[in-house]
């Protein structure tokens, strides 16, 4: 016969096992997110609320860079006066924790200094706002 004390001990052991499994699950999920090319870009480029409902896409880079490990990440949003604008990055995830990316710019090549589209979070967690933040949007597309 199982005593009340043993039931409590079994319950605590089950809770401990579930908590441990949840912790390991979180660690595995977090490791995957840190290697995810789209996650790498989203961690550094923070689109302002009015531009945060765009469409993300990920695929292989057009050129076979870095031994085929290069991933192209794009983000498409409608921009006033310009229509659909696509932002483009090349991301080079690696297993050793070193993840690099390069920003290729927007298509069409608009003057991003005139549009408050996104902020950048630097590697040292410094928040860099757009130079156009607070300015009025141009009536026509300001191309470079």
C-alpha positions as CSV (number, residue, x, y, z in Angstrom):
1,X,0.0,0.0,0.0
2,X,1.3,3.5,-1.0
3,X,1.3,6.0,1.8
4,X,0.4,9.6,1.5
5,X,4.1,10.5,1.9
6,X,5.1,8.2,-1.0
7,X,2.5,9.8,-3.2
8,X,3.9,13.2,-2.5
9,X,7.4,12.0,-3.3
10,X,6.3,10.4,-6.5
11,X,4.5,13.5,-7.5
12,X,7.5,15.6,-6.8
13,X,9.7,13.2,-8.8
14,X,7.3,13.4,-11.8
15,X,7.3,17.3,-11.6
16,X,11.1,17.3,-11.4
17,X,11.4,15.0,-14.4
18,X,8.9,17.2,-16.4
19,X,10.7,20.4,-15.4
20,X,14.0,18.9,-16.5
21,X,12.6,17.7,-19.8
22,X,11.1,21.2,-20.4
23,X,14.4,22.8,-19.6
24,X,16.3,20.6,-22.1
25,X,13.6,21.2,-24.7
26,X,14.0,24.9,-24.3
27,X,17.8,24.6,-24.7
28,X,17.4,22.6,-27.9
29,X,14.8,25.0,-29.3
30,X,17.0,28.0,-28.4
31,X,20.1,26.4,-30.1
32,X,18.0,25.9,-33.2
33,X,16.7,29.5,-33.2
34,X,20.3,30.8,-32.9
35,X,21.3,28.9,-36.0
36,X,18.2,29.8,-38.0
37,X,19.1,32.2,-40.8
38,X,15.8,34.1,-40.6
39,X,16.1,34.3,-36.8
40,X,19.6,35.8,-37.2
41,X,18.3,38.5,-39.4
42,X,15.2,39.2,-37.2
43,X,17.5,39.5,-34.2
44,X,19.4,42.4,-35.8
45,X,16.8,44.1,-38.0
46,X,13.7,45.2,-36.1
47,X,11.0,46.6,-38.4
48,X,8.9,49.3,-37.0
49,X,5.2,48.3,-36.2
50,X,3.7,49.8,-39.4
51,X,6.2,47.7,-41.4
52,X,6.2,44.5,-39.3
53,X,3.5,42.6,-41.2
54,X,5.6,41.8,-44.3
55,X,6.4,38.4,-45.8
56,X,9.6,36.6,-44.9
57,X,11.2,34.1,-47.2
58,X,14.3,31.9,-46.9
59,X,16.2,29.9,-49.6
60,X,19.6,29.1,-50.9
61,X,21.8,32.0,-52.0
62,X,21.9,32.6,-55.7
63,X,25.7,32.1,-55.8
64,X,27.2,29.1,-54.1
65,X,29.1,31.0,-51.4
66,X,30.7,29.4,-48.2
67,X,30.5,25.9,-49.6
68,X,26.8,26.0,-50.1
69,X,26.0,27.0,-46.5
70,X,24.8,30.5,-47.5
71,X,21.1,31.2,-47.1
72,X,19.3,34.1,-48.6
73,X,16.7,35.8,-46.4
74,X,14.2,38.3,-47.9
75,X,11.5,40.4,-46.4
76,X,8.8,42.1,-48.5
77,X,6.6,45.0,-47.4
78,X,4.5,47.7,-49.1
79,X,6.2,51.1,-48.8
80,X,4.3,54.3,-49.4
81,X,5.2,55.8,-52.8
82,X,7.4,52.8,-53.7
83,X,5.0,49.8,-53.8
84,X,6.4,46.4,-52.8
85,X,10.0,46.6,-51.4
86,X,12.1,43.5,-50.8
87,X,15.0,43.6,-48.3
88,X,17.7,41.0,-48.9
89,X,20.4,39.4,-46.7
90,X,22.9,36.6,-47.1
91,X,23.4,34.6,-43.9
92,X,26.2,32.2,-43.2
93,X,25.2,30.0,-40.3
94,X,27.8,27.7,-38.8
95,X,27.9,25.0,-36.2
96,X,30.7,26.6,-34.2
97,X,28.4,29.5,-33.0
98,X,29.8,32.1,-35.5
99,X,26.9,33.4,-37.5
100,X,27.5,36.2,-40.0
101,X,25.3,38.0,-42.4
102,X,25.5,40.7,-45.0
103,X,22.8,43.1,-45.9
104,X,22.4,43.4,-49.7
105,X,19.9,46.3,-49.5
106,X,16.4,46.8,-50.8
107,X,14.8,46.2,-54.2
108,X,14.1,48.7,-55.7
109,X,17.2,50.5,-54.4
110,X,15.5,53.2,-52.4
111,X,17.2,55.7,-50.2
112,X,16.6,54.1,-46.8
113,X,17.7,57.2,-44.9
114,X,14.4,58.8,-46.0
115,X,12.1,56.0,-44.7
116,X,11.7,55.0,-41.0
117,X,11.5,51.3,-41.9
118,X,13.6,49.5,-39.3
119,X,16.0,49.8,-36.4
120,X,19.2,47.8,-36.0
121,X,20.2,46.0,-32.9
122,X,24.0,45.8,-32.9
123,X,26.1,42.9,-31.6
124,X,26.7,44.7,-28.3
125,X,22.9,45.2,-27.9
126,X,23.0,48.9,-28.8
127,X,19.7,50.0,-30.4
128,X,20.3,52.1,-33.5
129,X,17.1,53.9,-34.8
130,X,16.6,54.9,-38.4
131,X,17.9,58.4,-39.3
132,X,14.4,59.0,-40.8
133,X,12.5,58.2,-37.6
134,X,10.0,61.0,-36.9
135,X,10.3,62.5,-40.5
136,X,7.4,62.6,-42.9
137,X,7.4,60.0,-45.6
138,X,8.2,61.1,-49.1
139,X,5.3,61.4,-51.5
140,X,7.2,59.6,-54.3
141,X,9.7,56.8,-54.0
142,X,13.2,58.1,-53.2
143,X,15.5,55.9,-55.2
144,X,19.3,55.8,-54.8
